[in-house]
Amino acid sequence: MNANRIIDMIVRQVMRRLVTKGVDKGFDVASRMGGKSDGTTNPDAGQPAPRNAPRPSQNLRQAQKVTRQMRRFMKF
């Protein structure tokens, strides 16, 4: 083996570990953004809110604001 192949192998391993940690961290952050979940699904998800529905709580509004801010910078 020459030095170039050894360096390429090391760089590949380091990059693989960094990308894996980044993806794991991203999933952790995204899962925390959703709030607490008890494992049940909401059958009314995606349905429009009734006219007399209460306003969202402060925590939900804050999460929505952060999501909007993140969406500006994350272009896929």
C-alpha positions in Angstrom: 0.0 0.0 0.0 1.2 3.4 -0.8 0.8 6.5 1.4 -1.9 8.0 -0.7 -4.3 5.0 -0.3 -3.7 5.0 3.5 -4.5 8.7 3.8 -7.6 8.2 1.7 -8.8 5.4 3.9 -8.3 7.5 7.1 -10.0 10.5 5.6 -13.0 8.3 4.5 -13.3 6.8 8.0 -13.2 10.2 9.6 -15.7 11.7 7.2 -18.1 8.7 7.7 -18.0 9.2 11.5 -18.6 12.9 11.2 -21.5 12.5 8.9 -23.0 9.8 11.0 -22.7 12.0 14.2 -24.2 15.0 12.3 -27.2 13.0 11.1 -27.8 11.5 14.6 -27.6 15.0 16.1 -30.1 16.3 13.5 -32.5 13.5 14.3 -32.2 14.2 18.0 -32.9 17.9 17.5 -35.8 17.2 15.2 -37.3 14.7 17.7 -37.1 17.3 20.5 -38.9 19.9 18.3 -42.0 17.7 18.1 -42.7 18.0 21.8 -43.7 15.2 24.1 -45.3 12.2 22.6 -47.0 9.2 24.3 -46.8 7.0 21.2 -50.4 7.5 20.1 -51.3 9.0 16.8 -53.6 12.0 16.4 -56.5 11.1 14.0 -57.3 14.8 13.5 -53.8 15.7 12.3 -54.0 17.7 9.2 -57.6 18.7 9.7 -58.5 22.4 9.9 -59.2 23.7 13.4 -62.8 24.6 14.3 -63.7 28.3 14.5 -64.1 28.2 18.3 -60.9 26.2 19.0 -58.6 27.6 21.7 -55.4 29.4 20.6 -52.2 27.4 20.7 -50.1 27.5 23.9 -47.0 29.6 24.2 -44.7 26.6 23.9 -46.4 25.6 20.6 -46.2 29.1 19.2 -42.5 29.2 20.2 -41.8 25.9 18.4 -43.6 27.1 15.3 -41.5 30.3 15.3 -38.3 28.3 15.6 -39.5 26.0 12.8 -40.2 28.9 10.5 -36.7 30.3 11.3 -35.0 27.0 10.6 -37.0 26.6 7.3 -35.5 29.8 6.0 -31.9 28.5 6.3 -32.5 24.9 5.4 -32.9 24.6 1.6 -33.2 21.1 0.3 
